[in-house]
Amino acid sequence: MSKKYVILGASGQLGKALCAMFPDAKALSREELDIADEAQIDTFDWSKYDVIINAAALVNADGSETEELRAKTWLANAYGPRNLAKIAIEKNKTLVHYSSDYVWDGREKNHQDDEVVAPLLVYGESKAAGDLVVSLVPKHYIMRVSWVVGDGHNMPKTMKNLADMRINPKVVNDQFGRLTFASEIARATKYFLDNNVVYGLYNVSNDGPVKSWYEIAADVFEYAGHDRNRVQPISTEEYAASKPGFAPRPLNSDMDLSKLHQTGFTPSDYTGLLKEYVNQLPVNE
C-alpha cells in the first residue's frame, strides 16, 4: 500500500518543489495549517497520513534579530517542530524536517553531519532547537541544507536582476558553500522515503565546487551574458558595516556529503543547474 504524505509550508521555495515531487500529497500553507499553533496541530486529522513533511519555517536572518520577529522565529522554527514531533511520536508517523547550515558558527570547513551546533544568530538558534526536538522522534529524517535556490526570493535571481539593470554589486568573498536547489532537496526526500533509508540526520546539498558568494554572483553574471568582472568582492565585515541590523553568518557553510552518498543517493553538481536556472529567468529591463 502506498504511503500518504502531507506537506506543511507548501507555499515556500522548498514547499513548492516538494509539491511538484509529491503531486498526490496533501499540501498545506501556513494559512491553512500553522505548525506553531499547538491547538491547530492537535485537532488536525493525522490518521489519513503516514508521513509528515515539514517545510514550514520563518527564514529571515536579519529580521529574526529584531523585537518584531524574534519570538515569531522561535514559534515557527522551534515550537512548530515540537508540536509536530509530539504528534509523530504519539501516532507513530514518519517526520521529515529540514535544517540549515546556520546552526553552525562556520569556523570549521566541510561540516560533518554529527558536528555539534553552535549558531551565531537567532534564526540559527531556533533551527537548532527544532532539530533537537525532531531528533527524538523514532522515525525521523532531518535534512540539513544550505544556500537554497528555488521558486521565490534567492541570491542568483537577485544577481541576475542587478546584472540586467546594469548595477554592479559588491558581494562577500569570505563566505563559502554550495548551492542547494529546492528540486534537489525534494529529489533526496523522495529517494529517502522510497528506499527506506536509515532514519537520522543527513547533510543534503548539491555536489559541486565550494565557492564564495562573490564567485557565484560572478558566475550568474557570466551565465546571463554579462561581464563577470562587474561584480566587486567585499569582506563580510565591510559589508556588515554598511548594513545596520546585519546578523552574523557562518563563514564556512560547506558540508561533508559522505553519509548522503552512502545511502546510494548521488547529488547533482549545482553548476549545470545554476546555468539552467539563470537562463530561464526573464530579462529585467
N, C-alpha and C positions, 0 to 999 in steps of 0.2 A: 504494500500500500504506500502510495507516495506521501511525502511529508507535506504538511500545511504550514505556510510561512506567514508571519505578519511583520511588516516593515514599519518602524517608527522613525519619525523625522524624514518622511518621504519627499518633502519639498526642497531639501538641501542638495548640494552638489553630489554628495555620496548617495543620498536617498534616491535621487533621480536615476543614478547609474544602477543601483540595486533593483529599482522597479523595472528597468529595462532587462536586467538579467533574470529576474523572477516575475515574469508578467502575470502569473496566476496568484501572486501573493496579495494579501490584504494590505493596502498601502495607506498609512495614516500620517497626516501632517500634525504639527503641534496644535493647530486649531481644532483638530479632530480628536486628538488624544495627547494630553500634556503629561509626559512622564514624571514631571516634577510635582504633579498634583496626586498625592497618595490616594485620595478618595476616588479619583477617576480610575486609577490603576486597579484599585481593589474591587471596583464594581464592573469593570470590563469583563466580558465573557471570553476567557482564555481557553476554554475547553475545545474550541474549534481549531486550535493551532498547536503544532509540535515544536516550532522553532520561533523564537523572538529575535528579530534582527534590529538592533538599536543603533540607528544612525543619527539620533537626536543629540544635539549639543549646542551650546552657546559658544561660538568661536569669535572672540573679539579680544585679541591680546592686549591692546591698549585700553579699550573701553572697560575691560574687566578690572582694571586697577582703580576705577572711579567709584565714588559712593553710589552712583546711579545703578551700576551693573555688577558690583562685587557680589552682593547676595544673590542676584539672579543667576550669575555664573555658577555659584555653588549649588543652587537649586537644580539647574539643568544638568550639570556635569557630575555631581556627586550624589545629591538626594534622589535624582531621577534614576540613575543606575541602581541605587539602593532599593528603590521601590520595585524595580524590575527583578533584581536579584531575589528579593523576598518571594515574588510570585514564582520565579523559575524553580526555587528550592521547594516551595510548598506544593507545586503542581507538576514537578518533575519535567520541566521544559528545558530545551537547549537554549542558551542565551549567547548571542553573538554581539560583541561590543567592540567599539573602535577607539583606540587610544591615540596618543600624539607624541611626537619627538620632544614636545615642550615639557615633558615630565622629567627630562634630564637637564643638568646645568651646562652640558656641552663641552666640558673640559676634556673628555675622552673622545677619541675618534673611533669609528667602527663600533658603535654601541651594541652590546650584547643583549639578547632577549631578556636575560635574568639580571641585568645590571640594576643596582639599587637606584631608585629615583631620587632626584634632588632638584626639584623645579625652582626656577628663578622668579616666577610671576604667578599671579592669582589663577590665571587660566590653567597653567601647568599644574598648580597645586590641586585645583578642583578635578582635573582629569586624572591625576594620580590617585586621588581619593576614590573616584569612581572605579578605577581599575582594581583597587584593592578589595572593594566590596564584591565586585563581579567575580573575582578570583575564588571566592568562597562557594560559588555555585558549582555543584558536582559536574554538570555538563555545560562547560563554557568555552568559548573561543574569544580571546582578546587579541585583536589585530592592531599592532602599533604602527601607525602610518606617519608620513612626513610630506610636507610641501604638496598638498593635494591640488590637483587640477581637474576641473570638471565643468559642468554646465552651470556657471554662476560667476561670481567675482573671484578673480585669481590673478596672480602676478603676470603670467605670459600674456593674458588678454590686455592687462593694463599697459604692458610694454608695447604691444602691437598698436594700441591706440595712440600712444605717445609717438611712436615711430611715424605713423601715418600723419599725425598733426605737426610734424617737424619739430617736436620738442625733444631736446637732448637731456635725458635724465641722469642723475647721479645715483648709482646703485652700490650697495655694500659689497665689498670684495673680501670680507673676512668671515662670512657665514657660509658654511659648506654643507652640502647634502645632495640628495637625489629627488627628482620629481616623482610623485606617485599619482598616476592618473586614476580618477574615481572608477573608471571602467576596469582597471586592473585589480582594484580592491574588490569590486563586485565579482570579477572572474575568480579571484582567490577564494572568496566566500563560498561561491558555488562549488568549487573544487573541494574545499574542506568538508562541506556538508554532503556532497555526493559520494565522497570517498571515505567517510568516517575517520578522518584524520584524528589523531590522539588529541584530546582536549588540552587546552592550555593557552599560554601567551606566545605570540609569534610576531617578530618583526616582519612587516609586509610593505614592500615598496617595489617600484620598478627597479630593474637592474640598470646598469649603465655607469658612466664615469661620475665620480664625485666632483661637483663643481660649485663655485660660489654663485650667489645670486647675480653678481655682476657678469659672470661668464654666461649664465643662462639668459640674462637680458640681452647681451650682445648676440647670442645665438638667435634669439627671437627677431631682433632687428635684421640679421642676415637672412633668415628664412623668409622674412616678409619683403625682401628685396631692397633693404636699406643698408647703409654703411654701418657696420658693427662698431666702428670707432666713434660713432656719435654717443655711445654710452660711456659715461665717465665713472671711474672707480672712486669709492669713498669708504672710509672705515666706519664701522658701526658707531664708534664713539663720536666721530664727526657728524654722522647722520643724526644721532640722538640729540646732539647739542642744538640742532636746528628744528627739532620736533618736540615741543613740550608735551609731557604725558606719554612719551615713548617708553614702552615696557621693555625690560631686558629680554633678550633672546639667547638661546644656546648658540654658540659659535659653530659647533660641530653637531650636525643632525644626521650624519650618515650612519646607516645601520648594517650590522652583520646579517647576512641573509642565509647563512649556512643551514639553520634549522628549517627555514622555509623550503630550501632546496631538498632537504632530507625527506620532506613529505611527498616528493615527486612533482611538486608544482614548480614550473620554470617561469620566473618572472620575465616579462619582456623588457628590452632595453628602451628607456624612455626617449632616446634621441629621435628615432623614427616617428614615434607617436607625437613628439613635440612639433616636428616638421609638419605632419598632417594636421595637427590642431591649429597651428598658426595659419596654414594655407586655407583652411576652411572658414576662418574668421572674416567678417565683412570689412571692407576698406572704410576707415574712418576719415572722411574728408576734412 
